[in-house]
Amino acid sequence: MTLLVTVFAAIVATVKWYKDAPKGEMKLGILCWMYWGASIMWLVDAVFEYAELKAEYFTPAPADMLNDLFLGLSVVALGLIIWLVRLLVADPRGVVRGALFQRKA
């Protein structure tokens, strides 16, 4: 389930990045790399888990599936938080800088 969640997040981020590719203001490439990296990590985990469990791998307990779903959503949320902090620090449109240094009349 973690693999599924992160692959979907990676696909969505990649489509959005590709759509906005010439501009690249929002630094979506970083988000794509994080999600694809997490997807590869979960894929390797799934391969090793399958090698260990064989056919049992395809019949997980509902509690395990729920835990994996929460873990996958947590990874996606953490990726979004890291990307958002990076975006706010880079401030490509100058919004944060303008709000901090705005002079009041």
C-alpha positions in Angstrom: 0.0 0.0 0.0 2.9 2.4 0.7 4.2 1.7 -2.8 0.9 2.4 -4.3 0.4 5.7 -2.5 3.9 7.0 -3.3 3.7 6.0 -6.9 0.4 7.8 -7.3 1.9 10.9 -5.6 5.0 10.7 -7.9 2.8 10.4 -11.0 0.7 13.4 -10.0 3.7 15.5 -9.1 5.5 14.5 -12.4 2.5 15.4 -14.5 2.2 18.8 -12.8 5.9 19.4 -13.2 5.8 18.4 -16.9 2.9 20.8 -17.4 4.8 23.7 -15.9 8.3 22.6 -17.1 9.4 25.7 -19.0 8.8 28.1 -16.0 9.7 25.9 -13.1 8.9 28.6 -10.6 7.3 26.2 -8.0 10.3 23.9 -7.8 8.2 20.8 -8.5 11.2 18.9 -9.6 12.3 18.5 -6.0 8.9 17.0 -5.1 9.1 14.6 -8.1 12.5 13.4 -7.0 11.4 12.8 -3.4 8.3 10.9 -4.5 10.1 8.8 -7.1 12.9 8.1 -4.6 10.3 6.9 -2.0 8.6 4.8 -4.7 11.9 3.1 -5.5 12.6 2.5 -1.9 9.1 0.9 -1.4 9.6 -1.2 -4.6 12.9 -2.6 -3.2 11.1 -3.3 0.1 8.3 -5.1 -1.7 10.7 -7.2 -3.7 12.6 -8.3 -0.6 9.4 -8.9 1.3 8.0 -11.0 -1.6 11.2 -13.0 -1.6 10.7 -13.7 2.1 6.9 -14.4 2.2 6.2 -15.7 -1.3 2.4 -16.2 -1.8 1.6 -14.8 1.6 2.7 -11.4 0.4 -0.5 -11.0 -1.6 -2.8 -11.7 1.3 -2.0 -9.1 4.0 -4.1 -8.6 7.1 -6.5 -5.6 7.0 -4.6 -4.1 9.9 -1.3 -4.3 8.0 -2.9 -2.7 5.0 -4.3 0.2 7.1 -0.9 0.7 8.7 0.8 0.7 5.3 -1.8 3.2 4.1 -1.1 5.5 7.0 2.7 5.2 6.4 2.3 6.0 2.7 0.2 9.0 3.5 2.7 10.1 6.1 5.5 9.9 3.6 3.5 12.0 1.1 2.7 14.6 3.7 6.3 14.8 4.8 7.4 15.2 1.2 4.9 18.1 0.8 6.1 19.7 4.0 9.8 19.5 2.9 8.9 20.9 -0.5 6.8 23.7 1.0 9.6 24.8 3.4 12.0 24.7 0.4 9.6 26.8 -1.6 9.1 29.3 1.1 12.9 29.6 1.7 13.6 30.0 -2.1 10.6 32.4 -2.5 10.6 32.4 -6.3 7.8 35.0 -6.6 9.1 37.2 -3.7 5.8 37.0 -1.8 7.4 36.2 1.6 10.1 38.8 1.1 7.4 41.4 0.2 5.3 40.5 3.2 8.2 40.7 5.6 9.7 44.0 4.4 6.4 45.8 3.6 6.5 49.3 5.0 3.4 50.6 6.6 2.3 54.1 5.8 
